[in-house]
């Protein structure tokens, strides 16, 4: 009986030592796993900036040299007031226009050009350039004060015809400016916006001419 007890005691002691060693090894393994999480988990990708530009930081950190040129700045400075006048013309259609096509184009102008103005203002701010181009720069297709007064005074079919005539000229001016940007600009987003201006406003010129033909 004594021998059995001694053996049992030794067996239990050995078992306890093995269990303790196993727990120690498990703890070391856990520490290694945690260490791996620290270096290869969420922390490392965050500091490595795996998605450049996702929060705008990468774009602001990129060198400005070669990113844009004077043509890009001038395009934004001139297209902003050009778009603003188009918005004024489009807003006059409410309560004055009769033709469904004129109303549709007026809505399209508001939906497209207001966001484009905000985009170009953001570019100029990022480039450290003023919004105004100053004096001595003419913008093709801009309406005179008298043109705007005549449009505001018109109603019904008279408004539709005047709107179509003036917006065709206005859009043609915008297309000319956008083509210059596509040719001379360096900023890829500005050139892409210019291409969209050419596409959208050329299509609207075609529709406006159809409207004039049926009035």
Long-range contacts (C-beta under 8 A, 24 or more apart in sequence): 60-126, 64-127, 66-186, 67-186, 67-187, 68-123, 68-127, 68-185, 68-186, 68-187, 68-190, 69-184, 69-185, 69-186, 69-187, 71-180, 71-181, 71-184, 71-185, 71-186, 72-123, 72-127, 72-181, 72-185, 72-186, 72-187, 72-190, 73-124, 73-127, 73-129, 74-133, 74-137, 75-177, 75-178, 75-180, 75-181, 75-185, 75-190, 75-194, 76-120, 76-121, 76-123, 76-124, 76-129, 76-190, 77-124, 77-129, 77-130, 77-131, 77-132, 77-133, 77-137, 78-133, 78-137, 78-139, 78-177, 79-116, 79-120, 79-174, 79-177, 79-178, 79-197, 80-117, 80-120, 80-121, 80-131, 81-139, 81-142, 82-139, 82-141, 82-142, 82-170, 82-173, 82-174, 82-177, 83-113, 83-114, 83-116, 83-117, 83-120, 83-174, 84-117, 85-142, 85-143, 85-148, 85-170, 86-113, 86-167, 86-170, 86-171, 86-174, 87-113, 87-114, 87-117, 88-148, 89-143, 89-148, 89-151, 89-163, 89-166, 89-167, 89-170, 92-151, 92-152, 92-159, 92-163, 93-159, 93-163, 96-152, 96-154, 96-155, 96-156, 96-159, 97-159, 97-160, 97-163, 98-156, 98-157, 98-159, 98-160, 99-157, 99-160, 99-211, 99-215, 101-207, 101-208, 101-210, 101-211, 102-159, 102-160, 102-163, 102-164, 102-211, 105-167, 105-204, 105-207, 105-208, 106-163, 108-200, 108-204, 109-167, 109-204, 112-200, 116-193, 116-197, 119-193, 120-190, 120-193, 123-187, 123-189, 123-190, 139-173, 139-177, 140-172, 140-173, 140-174, 140-176, 140-177, 141-169, 141-170, 141-171, 141-172, 141-173, 141-174, 141-176, 142-170, 142-173, 143-169, 143-170, 157-215, 160-211, 160-215, 161-212, 161-215, 164-208, 164-209, 164-211, 164-212, 164-215, 165-212, 167-204, 167-208, 168-205, 168-208, 168-209, 168-212, 171-201, 171-202, 171-204, 171-205, 171-208, 172-205, 174-201, 175-201, 175-202, 175-205
